[in-house]
């Protein structure tokens, strides 16, 4: 166990990632923001969002004071919008208490912060000796030690923690899974712990962890009524619970007084569990219902809208 940790620490110092924008800080706000954004999202995709978000909301107080629409506007394109709503709710909770939580228990009580995310914040911000178990760590443990299953891996993660260098060790574990022990085409020849890797020794690198074949994603259909009137577009807010919760989208139900103009090219958008195929229909109408708003098309592009809605609005501007 000590050999694994010491090899990982030494490797991270020499070959790990050191230039990420959230590294080199002990600010819990910046670390928390990065850890939430990195949930289910790759580093390269997160960096520009992280920098823009920080430029707009420089500290937890600024985030707490913002309108949810403004927060979701900055989040738009990152997906999993519940993360943005939870981030906003957590910022409000932190400002009410008056200080950023420092214990694992208090961190995990924040909306949207699970056990592994809480541990990462505690490690990087406060130097706590805590174990993470994100997707990268799970893959490393499954291959290197042949250990699978949530409980067994959490037990292993706790036993592997070094007495010193917890920040470097934790970053090294993340880096190893992200850059060497990758899901496909792992670079075993560059792995600092290959000498003790069960999967490599037994020729099971591509079997571990047990990756189940993914069934084809179901396809859902929707009609988007793209309603224009004198340079403005009609949008309606999605319910907080469910797909794109709290964002503004095109109406999907037939409105009173609707006049069809023409169909626009269909578009598809992928989610974790399904694909959405939307058929936009260009329309005109004069009435407006509850929960709806007219916006100039140019303003709507910058509103709190999902990525495919923004793409369609940009197309309308360019037409």
C-alpha positions, 0 to 999 in steps of 0.5 A, spaced: 500 500 500 505 504 501 509 503 495 503 504 491 502 511 494 509 513 494 510 511 486 504 515 485 506 521 489 513 521 485 510 520 478 505 526 479 510 531 481 514 529 475 509 527 470 502 529 472 498 535 470 500 542 473 497 547 469 490 547 470 486 553 472 484 550 479 491 548 481 495 552 485 490 555 490 487 553 496 480 557 495 475 552 497 470 556 492 474 555 486 476 548 488 469 546 489 466 550 483 472 546 479 470 539 482 462 540 481 464 542 473 468 536 472 463 531 474 461 527 468 465 533 464 472 532 461 477 537 463 478 540 456 471 542 456 470 545 463 476 550 462 473 555 458 466 555 462 470 555 469 474 561 467 468 565 464 464 563 471 469 565 475 470 572 471 462 573 472 462 570 480 468 571 483 466 568 490 461 565 493 457 571 495 457 573 488 454 567 486 449 567 492 447 574 490 446 572 483 439 571 479 438 563 477 437 565 470 444 568 470 447 562 473 444 558 468 446 562 463 453 561 465 452 554 465 449 553 459 452 548 454 455 544 460 449 539 461 446 536 467 443 543 469 441 540 476 449 541 477 448 549 476 442 549 480 445 546 486 451 550 486 447 556 486 443 553 492 449 551 496 452 558 495 446 561 498 447 556 504 454 557 505 453 565 505 447 564 510 452 560 515 457 565 514 463 561 512 465 555 507 464 548 511 471 545 512 469 538 515 467 532 510 460 532 513 458 539 512 461 539 505 457 533 503 451 536 506 451 542 501 446 540 495 450 537 489 456 535 493 457 527 494 462 523 498 468 523 493 467 531 491 466 533 498 473 529 500 476 532 494 474 539 496 477 537 503 483 535 501 485 540 496 482 546 500 484 544 507 489 538 507 484 533 510 486 526 509 480 524 505 479 518 500 476 520 493 473 515 489 471 518 482 470 514 476 478 515 474 480 512 481 475 506 480 478 504 474 485 504 477 483 500 483 479 495 479 485 494 474 491 495 479 488 491 485 483 487 481 478 490 486 471 492 484 464 494 488 463 500 491 464 498 498 470 494 497 473 500 493 471 505 498 475 500 503 481 500 499 481 507 498 481 509 505 487 504 506 491 507 500 491 514 503 499 516 505 501 519 511 504 525 508 503 528 501 495 527 501 494 533 495 499 530 491 497 523 492 490 525 490 491 529 484 496 523 482 490 518 482 486 523 478 491 524 473 493 517 472 486 515 471 485 521 466 491 520 462 494 513 463 489 508 465 484 511 461 477 507 459 480 505 452 487 504 450 491 505 456 498 507 456 500 501 461 508 502 458 507 509 462 504 507 468 508 508 475 504 502 478 504 497 472 509 493 476 504 491 481 498 491 476 493 485 477 490 487 470 497 487 466 499 481 470 493 477 468 492 480 461 485 483 463 487 490 462 481 491 457 476 486 461 477 490 468 473 494 470 467 490 467 464 494 462 457 492 460 455 493 453 451 499 452 444 498 449 442 503 443 440 509 446 432 510 445 430 516 441 425 521 443 421 526 439 419 533 440 416 538 436 419 545 437 414 551 435 419 557 433 414 563 434 417 569 431 413 576 431 417 583 429 424 580 430 422 577 437 422 570 439 417 566 444 420 562 449 417 558 455 421 556 462 422 549 463 419 546 470 425 545 475 424 538 475 426 534 469 430 535 462 433 542 462 430 544 469 429 552 469 432 553 462 428 557 457 426 553 451 421 553 445 414 551 446 413 544 445 405 544 445 400 547 440 399 554 442 392 558 441 392 562 434 398 559 432 400 560 424 405 555 421 410 558 416 414 552 415 418 546 418 426 547 419 431 542 419 430 537 424 436 537 429 438 531 434 442 532 441 445 526 446 443 525 453 446 520 458 440 516 457 437 518 450 437 522 444 432 527 443 430 529 435 427 535 435 423 538 429 422 545 429 416 549 426 417 556 424 410 559 426 407 566 428 402 568 434 400 574 437 398 571 444 403 569 450 401 564 456 403 564 463 411 562 464 412 565 457 416 571 454 418 575 448 425 576 447 429 579 441 432 573 437 439 577 439 438 577 446 435 570 446 441 567 444 445 569 450 439 567 455 439 561 459 437 556 454 440 549 452 445 548 447 441 546 441 436 552 442 442 557 442 444 553 436 437 554 432 437 561 435 444 563 432 441 560 425 435 564 425 440 570 426 444 568 421 438 567 416 
